[in-house]
Amino acid sequence: QMQNVGFDLNFARRFWALCRIVLRKRNAVLLLLGLLVLAICYEFVAYQVGLISSKYYVVLGEKDLHGFWMQTLMAVGLIFAISKMRALRTFVANTAGVQWRRILTEDLQGLYFSAKNHYTLNVLETTLDNPDQRMSQDVDRFCRKLAEALPPTFVAPFTTCYYIYKAYQVSGWMGPLSTFLFFLVFTVLNKFLMSPVVPRVYEQEKQEGHFRFEHSRIRAHSESIAFLDGEPIELDNTNGILQKVVKAQQSVVNRQLPVTFGVHMFDYLGSILSLLVIAVPIFNGAYDGEPAAKLAGIISANAFVTIYLISCYSSLVDLSGSVTVIAGNTHRIAALRERLQALIENNAKVPEIKARDGSAGDDDDVSDEKPSIELMDVTYKSPRDGSVLVDKLTIMLDCKRNVLVTGASGTGKTTLLRVIKKLRDIEGGHIRSKNSALIAFMPQIPWLTSGSLRKQIRYPSKDACDHLTDEDAEMQHLLQVTGLKHLLESAYSLDEELDAAWYSALSPGEKQRLSWARLLYHRPRLAFLDEATSALDSEATARLHKECAERGIVTVAVGYERAVEGWEPGLVLELKGENGYWNVVQKESAA
C-alpha cells in the first residue's frame, strides 16, 4: 500500500474529508476561531517585542535615563503579554487537539460498530492492518500534530503580507523579491524531499501496530505460554517483529535526513540573506545623514523586519516534519473510514440483490411470538480453504425441542452458528428467522466487557429487563446458581466499577459461568450455545441446563455428544465434514 500514499491530491482529498467531520461540531469551530484570534494577537505582540531592542539603542545612545526606565517598564509589560499569549495559544491548541480527537474517534467508532463492521475487518478481511491502532494512536497523533501546525499556518498569510510591505519600505523591491524567491526554491525542494517520507511513515505505523498487537496477545495468553515453556519461541517471534519495526523506523529516519538538512539550510541561509538585504540601503547611503544613535535604532528595526519576514517563510518550512506525520496518519485514518463506509454501503445493497435473484434471505418475521430459525437447502463453505462443509441443510430450530449439533473438529459446527447469525455468507439456500429479538447466542470464547458486575450481567443491554421487579435479588440469585457468589464478595457490590484486567484474571470456568448468568438473566426463548460448558463440571452443567428449562429457555447446543443429567435433546444434527454430508437423528424425548 506504500505506493498509494503520498503528499499528493489524494492526501488533500482525504485530509479535507477528515476536516469536514471535525468542523461539523460547533465546539470544534469555536476552538478553531479562538486559535486563529490568539495566533493573530500573538503576532501583533511579537512585533512590538521585536522592536524593543531598537528602542533601547535610541535611549541608550542618547543617555536618556527617564526614557530608559519607561522603555524597561514597557518591555516588561510586553514580555508578560507575549508570555501569556503564547501560553494561551498553546493551551487552546492542545484543547482543540483533544476535542478533535474525540470527534474523529467517535465518528470512526460509530462506523466500526455499525452492521458488524468490526467483525468483518478483524476476522473476515486482512486488507487493513490494525484498525484499533488507527482509531487510537493514529488519530491521537494526527490531531496533536495538526493542532501544533495550525497556529503558524493560520497567521502565515497575514504576517507575510505585512512584513513584505515593511521590507519594501526598508529596502525597496529587492528585499521582498529576494526573500520570496529564496522561499520558493526551498519550498519546491522540500516537496520532493518530503514525498518519500510519507509512505514510510505509513509503513512504520503499520509495523508498530503489529508489534503492539503481538505484545498484547502475549499478555492475554501468558499463562498458556508459561505452561508450554514457550518463552524462547516467543522471544524469537517478538524479536523478528521488532526487526521489521526498526527497519521501518530507520527508513523514516533515513528519508528525514535530507528534509532536516534542507530545513537547517533554509534557516541559516535566511539569516545571511537578511544581512545582505539590510546592507543594500546602508551602502547606498540612504541613512548617511542620521545621527549614530538613531541610525543604530533604524538598523535594528530594519533588521528585525527583514529577519522576521524570512522567519515567516522558515516557520512554514520548519513544519515539514509535522506535515509528513500528518500526511501519513491522514492516509491511515482515511483508508479505515473509507473501508467502513464501503462496508455499510455494501450491506445496504445486499438485501436488494438477494431479493432480485431469489437467493438466500435474512428476513425476520415477527408475526409469531415464538422465535425460530428455519434453514432450507443451506450450503456453506470453510473460511479457510473454501471446501464445502455443509451441503443443502434443511432443518427447523424452534422452541419445541432442545437440539444438539455435534461432529468432529473442523466439520463446521461453529460456522453454522455464524451463518445463522449472518456473520458468514452462505453459498445457496435460504434462512428464515422469526422474532430474532428473542434469540440469544453464547460464543465459544466468553466475552466480558469492562464495568460493574451489573453491567456485565445486563450486557448487551444498558437498562434492566422489563420482566424484573427486583434486579438486585435476581442477580444475586444468578451468581449463586452459577457458583459465582465469591465474585460479588470480591467486588463488594454489583455496582463497583471493575476494569478489564479484573475480569481477565478470572479462570475459563468462571468466565463461562458469568456468561451463563448473563443468558439466564435475559431469558431468551431460544439460545444457541457454542461449547458453553467445556470448562464446567458435569454437576454445574446439569444445574445450568435445569435452570434454563425452568426459565423456559430452549437450547441449541454445539459440542461433542455427552450425557447431561436433566437435559435431553429432541434432535441431534451430526455434521460429517466430508463433501458437506450431514445427518439428523430424531429423539423420542423432547424439551
C-alpha positions in Angstrom: 0.0 0.0 0.0 3.0 2.3 0.2 2.7 3.3 -3.5 -0.9 4.5 -2.8 0.0 7.1 -0.2 2.0 10.3 -0.6 1.9 14.0 -0.4 -0.5 14.5 -3.4 -4.1 15.2 -4.4 -5.3 12.0 -2.8 -3.8 13.3 0.5 -5.6 16.7 0.0 -8.9 14.9 -0.6 -8.6 12.7 2.4 -7.3 15.5 4.7 -10.3 17.7 3.8 -12.7 14.8 4.4 -11.4 14.4 7.9 -11.5 18.1 8.5 -15.2 18.2 7.4 -16.0 15.6 10.1 -14.4 17.8 12.8 -15.9 21.0 11.6 -19.4 19.7 11.8 -19.3 20.3 15.5 -19.9 23.8 16.8 -17.3 23.5 19.7 -14.6 22.5 17.2 -15.3 25.5 15.0 -15.3 27.8 18.1 -11.9 26.4 19.2 -10.6 26.9 15.6 -11.7 30.5 15.6 -10.3 31.1 19.1 -7.0 29.6 17.9 -7.0 31.9 14.9 -7.7 35.0 17.1 -4.9 34.1 19.6 -2.4 33.4 16.8 -3.1 36.9 15.2 -2.9 38.6 18.6 0.4 36.8 19.3 1.9 38.0 16.1 0.9 41.6 16.9 2.5 41.4 20.4 5.6 39.7 18.9 6.1 42.6 16.5 6.1 45.0 19.4 8.5 42.8 21.3 10.8 42.7 18.3 11.1 46.5 18.3 12.3 46.6 22.0 16.0 46.3 21.1 15.8 49.2 18.5 14.2 51.5 21.1 16.8 50.6 23.7 19.5 51.5 21.2 18.0 55.0 20.9 17.6 55.8 24.6 21.0 54.3 25.5 22.7 56.2 22.6 21.1 59.5 23.8 21.8 58.6 27.5 18.1 59.3 28.3 17.6 57.8 31.9 13.9 58.6 32.1 13.3 57.1 28.6 15.4 54.1 29.7 13.1 53.3 32.6 10.0 53.9 30.7 11.2 51.6 27.9 12.1 49.0 30.6 8.6 49.1 32.0 7.1 48.8 28.5 9.4 45.9 27.7 8.5 44.0 30.9 4.8 44.6 30.1 5.2 43.3 26.6 7.2 40.3 27.7 4.4 39.5 30.2 1.8 39.9 27.5 3.6 37.7 24.9 4.3 35.0 27.5 0.6 34.9 28.5 -0.4 35.0 24.8 1.9 32.2 23.9 0.8 30.0 26.8 -2.9 30.6 25.9 -2.2 29.8 22.3 -0.6 26.5 23.3 -3.4 25.7 25.7 -6.1 26.3 23.1 -4.2 24.4 20.5 -3.8 21.4 22.9 -7.5 21.6 23.9 -8.5 21.7 20.2 -6.4 18.6 19.6 -8.1 16.8 22.4 -11.6 17.7 21.2 -10.8 17.0 17.6 -9.6 13.6 18.6 -12.9 12.9 20.5 -15.0 13.9 17.5 -13.0 12.0 14.9 -12.7 8.8 17.1 -16.4 8.9 17.9 -17.2 9.1 14.2 -14.8 6.1 13.4 -16.2 4.0 16.3 -19.7 4.7 15.2 -18.9 3.2 11.7 -16.7 0.5 13.3 -19.5 -0.9 15.5 -22.2 -0.5 12.8 -23.5 -3.5 10.9 -20.9 -5.9 12.4 -18.1 -3.9 10.6 -15.7 -4.7 13.4 -16.1 -8.4 12.8 -15.6 -8.0 9.0 -12.4 -6.0 9.4 -10.9 -8.1 12.2 -12.0 -11.6 11.1 -13.1 -11.8 7.5 -10.7 -9.3 5.9 -6.9 -8.6 6.0 -6.9 -5.6 3.7 -6.4 -3.1 6.6 -3.9 -3.6 9.3 -4.6 -2.8 13.0 -7.9 -0.9 12.9 -7.6 -0.5 16.7 -4.3 1.4 16.3 -5.7 3.6 13.6 -8.6 4.7 15.8 -6.4 5.2 18.9 -2.8 6.1 18.3 -3.0 7.4 14.7 -6.0 9.7 15.4 -4.3 11.0 18.5 -1.0 11.7 16.7 -2.8 13.2 13.8 -4.8 15.7 16.0 -1.8 16.6 18.1 0.4 17.4 15.2 -2.4 19.3 13.4 -3.0 21.4 16.5 0.7 22.2 16.6 0.9 23.1 12.9 -2.3 25.2 12.7 -1.2 28.4 14.5 1.8 29.2 12.3 -0.2 28.1 9.2 -3.1 30.4 10.1 -1.1 33.6 10.6 1.4 33.0 7.8 -0.6 34.8 5.1 -1.3 37.8 7.3 2.2 38.2 8.7 3.9 37.5 5.4 1.9 40.2 3.6 2.5 42.7 6.4 6.3 42.1 6.6 6.6 42.1 2.8 5.2 45.7 3.0 7.5 46.6 5.8 10.5 45.1 4.0 9.6 47.1 0.9 9.6 50.3 2.9 13.1 49.4 4.2 14.9 48.1 1.1 12.6 48.6 -1.9 11.6 45.7 -4.1 14.9 43.8 -3.6 14.1 42.8 -0.1 10.6 41.2 -0.6 11.5 39.7 -4.0 14.8 38.1 -2.8 13.1 36.5 0.2 10.2 35.2 -1.8 12.4 33.6 -4.5 14.5 32.1 -1.7 11.4 30.6 -0.1 10.0 29.4 -3.4 13.2 27.5 -4.3 13.3 25.8 -0.9 9.5 25.0 -1.0 9.8 23.2 -4.3 12.9 21.4 -3.0 11.1 20.5 0.2 8.1 19.0 -1.7 10.4 16.5 -3.4 12.2 15.8 -0.1 9.0 15.1 1.9 7.2 12.9 -0.7 9.3 9.8 0.0 8.9 10.2 3.8 5.0 10.0 3.9 4.7 6.3 2.7 7.5 5.3 5.1 5.7 6.9 8.0 2.6 4.9 6.9 4.6 1.7 6.9 6.2 2.4 10.3 2.8 2.9 11.9 1.7 -0.4 10.3 4.7 -2.3 11.8 4.3 -0.5 15.2 0.7 -1.8 15.2 1.9 -5.4 14.6 4.5 -5.1 17.3 1.9 -3.7 19.8 -0.6 -6.4 18.9 2.0 -9.2 19.4 2.8 -8.0 23.0 -0.9 -7.6 23.8 -1.5 -11.2 22.5 1.3 -12.5 24.7 -0.1 -10.6 27.7 -3.5 -12.2 27.2 -2.0 -15.7 26.9 0.9 -15.5 29.3 -0.3 -18.5 31.4 -0.6 -20.7 28.4 2.9 -19.8 27.3 4.2 -20.4 30.8 2.7 -23.9 30.9 4.2 -24.7 27.5 7.6 -23.3 28.2 7.2 -21.3 25.0 9.3 -18.3 26.1 12.3 -19.0 23.7 10.0 -19.2 20.7 8.0 -16.1 21.7 11.3 -14.2 22.2 12.4 -15.2 18.6 8.9 -14.2 17.3 8.8 -10.8 19.0 12.5 -10.0 18.1 11.6 -10.8 14.5 8.7 -8.4 14.5 10.9 -5.8 16.3 13.4 -6.1 13.4 10.7 -5.1 11.0 9.7 -2.2 13.2 13.3 -1.0 13.5 13.8 -1.4 9.7 10.7 0.7 9.0 11.6 3.3 11.6 15.2 3.6 10.3 13.8 4.0 6.8 11.8 7.0 8.0 14.9 8.4 9.8 17.0 8.0 6.6 14.4 9.8 4.4 14.1 12.6 7.0 17.8 13.3 6.8 17.5 15.3 3.6 14.4 17.1 4.9 16.1 18.1 8.1 19.2 19.2 6.1 17.0 21.4 3.9 15.2 23.0 6.9 18.5 23.9 8.6 20.0 25.2 5.3 16.9 27.4 4.9 17.2 28.7 8.5 20.9 29.6 8.3 21.0 30.9 4.8 18.0 33.0 5.7 20.0 34.8 8.4 22.7 35.7 5.8 20.1 36.8 3.3 18.6 39.2 5.9 22.0 40.9 6.3 22.5 41.1 2.5 19.1 42.8 2.2 19.8 45.3 5.0 23.2 46.1 3.6 21.7 47.5 0.3 20.2 50.7 1.7 23.1 51.2 4.1 25.8 51.1 1.3 23.6 53.1 -1.0 23.8 56.0 1.6 20.1 56.0 2.5 20.9 56.7 6.1 24.1 58.8 5.8 22.5 61.9 7.4 21.2 60.2 10.5 22.9 60.5 14.0 24.7 57.5 15.1 22.3 56.6 18.0 19.2 56.9 15.8 21.0 55.0 12.9 21.6 52.1 15.3 17.9 52.0 16.2 16.9 52.2 12.5 19.3 49.4 11.5 18.0 47.2 14.4 14.3 47.8 13.5 15.0 47.2 9.8 17.0 44.0 10.6 14.0 42.8 12.7 11.6 43.4 9.8 13.7 41.5 7.3 14.7 38.7 9.6 11.0 38.3 10.7 9.9 38.1 7.1 12.3 35.3 6.5 11.2 33.6 9.7 7.6 33.7 8.4 8.8 31.7 5.5 11.1 29.5 7.6 8.3 28.7 10.1 6.4 27.1 7.2 9.4 25.1 6.1 10.0 24.0 9.7 6.6 22.4 9.6 7.9 19.7 7.2 8.4 17.2 10.0 4.9 17.7 11.3 3.4 17.7 7.8 4.9 14.3 7.0 3.4 12.8 10.2 0.0 14.4 9.5 0.1 13.1 5.9 1.0 9.6 6.9 -1.7 9.4 9.6 -4.2 11.0 7.3 -3.9 8.2 4.8 -4.2 5.5 7.5 -7.3 7.1 9.2 -9.0 8.0 5.9 -8.4 4.5 4.5 -10.1 2.9 7.5 -13.0 5.3 7.2 -13.4 4.7 3.5 -13.4 1.0 4.0 -16.0 1.2 6.8 -18.3 3.4 4.7 -17.9 0.9 1.8 -18.9 -2.0 4.0 -22.0 -0.1 5.2 -23.0 0.7 1.6 -22.4 -2.9 0.6 -24.6 -4.2 3.5 -27.4 -1.9 2.3 -27.2 -3.3 -1.2 -27.1 -7.0 -0.3 -30.9 -7.3 0.6 -31.8 -5.7 -2.7 -29.6 -8.0 -4.7 -30.8 -11.1 -2.8 -34.4 -10.1 -3.3 -33.9 -9.7 -7.1 -32.1 -13.0 -7.7 -34.1 -15.1 -5.2 -31.0 -16.2 -3.2 -30.5 -16.5 0.5 -32.6 -14.1 2.5 -32.4 -12.7 6.0 -36.0 -11.8 6.7 -37.2 -11.6 10.3 -40.9 -12.4 10.7 -42.3 -11.0 13.9 -45.9 -12.3 13.4 -45.4 -15.2 15.8 -44.2 -14.7 19.4 -42.2 -17.9 19.4 -38.8 -17.5 17.8 -37.4 -19.9 15.3 -34.7 -20.3 12.7 -35.5 -22.3 9.5 -32.7 -23.4 7.2 -33.8 -24.5 3.7 -31.2 -26.2 1.4 -28.4 -24.1 3.0 -24.9 -24.7 1.8 -21.8 -23.1 3.3 -18.1 -23.4 2.9 -15.0 -23.4 5.1 -13.5 -19.9 5.5 -10.0 -21.4 5.4 -9.9 -23.4 2.1 -13.3 -22.9 0.5 -14.3 -26.6 0.8 -18.0 -27.4 1.3 -18.7 -28.0 5.0 -22.5 -28.5 4.7 -24.5 -29.0 1.6 -28.2 -28.4 1.3 -29.0 -28.5 5.0 -32.7 -28.3 5.8 -33.7 -28.1 9.5 -36.1 -26.2 11.8 -34.7 -24.8 15.0 -37.5 -23.6 17.3 -38.8 -23.6 20.9 -40.4 -27.1 20.6 -37.2 -29.1 21.5 -33.6 -28.9 22.5 -31.1 -29.6 19.7 -27.6 -30.9 19.9 -25.2 -30.1 17.0 -22.3 -32.4 17.0 -19.5 -33.6 14.8 -15.7 -33.9 14.7 -13.4 -30.8 14.9 -13.5 -28.8 11.7 -16.8 -30.1 10.4 -18.5 -26.6 10.5 -20.3 -26.6 13.8 -19.3 -23.1 14.9 -19.6 -21.9 11.3 -23.2 -23.0 11.4 -23.9 -20.5 14.2 -22.0 -17.8 12.3 -24.2 -18.5 9.3 -27.4 -18.3 11.4 -26.2 -15.1 13.0 -25.4 -13.8 9.5 -21.7 -13.3 10.2 -20.9 -15.5 7.2 -22.4 -15.6 3.8 -24.0 -18.8 2.5 -23.4 -20.3 -0.9 -27.0 -21.2 -1.5 -30.4 -21.8 0.1 -32.5 -19.7 2.4 -32.5 -18.8 6.1 -35.8 -17.5 7.6 -35.8 -16.2 11.2 -38.8 -15.3 13.4 -38.6 -13.0 16.3 -34.8 -12.8 16.4 -35.0 -10.4 19.3 -36.0 -13.5 21.5 -32.9 -15.4 20.3 -29.5 -15.3 22.1 -26.1 -16.6 21.3 -23.3 -17.7 23.6 -20.0 -17.8 21.8 -17.3 -20.4 22.3 -14.9 -17.8 23.8 -16.6 -15.9 26.6 -16.6 -12.1 26.2 -16.5 -10.0 29.3 -16.8 -6.2 28.9 -15.4 -3.7 31.4 -17.6 -2.2 34.1 -19.5 -3.4 37.1 -21.0 -6.9 37.6 -24.4 -5.3 37.0 -23.3 -4.1 33.6 -21.6 -7.4 32.9 -24.8 -9.4 33.5 -27.0 -6.9 31.7 -24.8 -7.0 28.6 -25.6 -6.2 25.8 -28.5 -4.2 27.3 -27.9 -0.9 29.1 -31.0 -1.0 31.2 -32.7 -3.6 33.4 -35.0 -6.1 31.8 -38.7 -5.3 31.9 -39.8 -8.6 33.4 -37.8 -7.9 36.6 -39.2 -6.4 39.8 -36.1 -6.7 41.9 -33.0 -6.8 39.8 -30.5 -6.9 42.7 -32.2 -10.1 44.1 -32.3 -11.7 40.7 -28.6 -11.0 40.0 -27.6 -12.3 43.4 -29.6 -15.5 42.8 -28.0 -15.9 39.4 -24.5 -15.6 40.9 -25.5 -18.2 43.5 -26.8 -20.6 40.8 -23.7 -20.2 38.6 -21.3 -20.6 41.5 -20.0 -17.1 41.4 -21.1 -15.8 44.8 -17.4 -15.2 45.6 -17.2 -12.6 42.7 -19.8 -10.4 44.4 -17.9 -10.6 47.7 -14.7 -9.7 45.9 -16.3 -6.8 44.0 -18.1 -5.6 47.2 -21.2 -4.7 45.3 -23.0 -5.1 42.0 -22.2 -1.5 41.0 -18.5 -1.4 41.8 -16.6 -0.4 38.7 -14.2 -3.1 37.6 -11.6 -2.8 34.8 -10.8 -5.3 32.1 -7.8 -6.6 34.0 -10.1 -7.8 36.9 -12.2 -9.9 34.5 -9.2 -11.2 32.6 -7.9 -12.7 35.9 -10.9 -15.0 36.1 -10.5 -18.6 35.2 -12.0 -20.0 32.0 -14.7 -21.8 34.1 -15.6 -18.5 35.9 -15.8 -16.7 32.6 -18.2 -19.4 31.2 -20.3 -19.2 34.4 -20.6 -15.5 34.1 -21.7 -15.9 30.5 -24.4 -18.3 31.7 -25.6 -15.8 34.4 -26.0 -13.3 31.6 -28.0 -15.7 29.5 -30.3 -16.7 32.4 -30.8 -13.0 33.2 -32.1 -12.1 29.8 -34.3 -15.3 29.5 -34.3 -15.7 25.7 -36.8 -18.2 24.3 -34.2 -19.8 22.1 -30.4 -19.9 22.9 -27.5 -21.1 20.7 -24.7 -22.3 22.8 -21.2 -23.0 21.3 -19.4 -25.4 23.6 -20.7 -23.3 26.5 -19.9 -25.9 29.2 -16.5 -27.0 28.0 -14.8 -25.6 31.2 -17.5 -26.8 33.6 -18.0 -30.0 35.5 -21.0 -32.3 34.9 -22.8 -31.1 38.1 -22.6 -27.4 37.1 -23.6 -28.3 33.5 -26.7 -30.1 34.7 -27.7 -27.4 37.1 -27.4 -24.7 34.5 -29.4 -26.6 31.9 -32.1 -27.3 34.6 -32.2 -23.5 35.3 -32.7 -22.9 31.5 -35.6 -25.3 31.5 -37.2 -23.7 34.5 -37.0 -20.3 32.8 -38.4 -21.6 29.5 -35.2 -21.3 27.5 -34.8 -23.9 24.8 -31.2 -24.5 23.8 -29.4 -25.5 20.6 -26.1 -26.7 22.0 -23.0 -27.1 19.8 -20.5 -29.6 21.2 -19.4 -33.2 21.5 -22.2 -35.7 22.4 -22.2 -36.5 26.1 -24.9 -37.2 28.6 -26.1 -34.3 30.6 -28.4 -35.1 33.6 -31.7 -33.4 33.1 -31.1 -32.3 29.6 -32.1 -34.4 26.6 -32.0 -33.2 23.0 -35.1 -33.8 20.9 -33.0 -33.6 17.8 -29.3 -34.4 17.0 -27.7 -32.8 14.0 -24.5 -34.5 13.2 -22.1 -32.8 10.7 -19.8 -35.2 8.8 -17.5 -32.6 7.3 -16.9 -34.7 4.1 -18.4 -33.3 0.9 -21.0 -31.5 3.0 -22.7 -34.6 4.4 -24.9 -34.3 7.5 -27.3 -36.4 9.4 -30.4 -35.6 11.6 -31.5 -38.0 14.3 -34.9 -37.6 15.9 -35.1 -38.4 19.6 -38.2 -39.6 21.4 -37.9 -37.2 24.3 -38.0 -33.5 23.9 -37.7 -30.4 25.9 
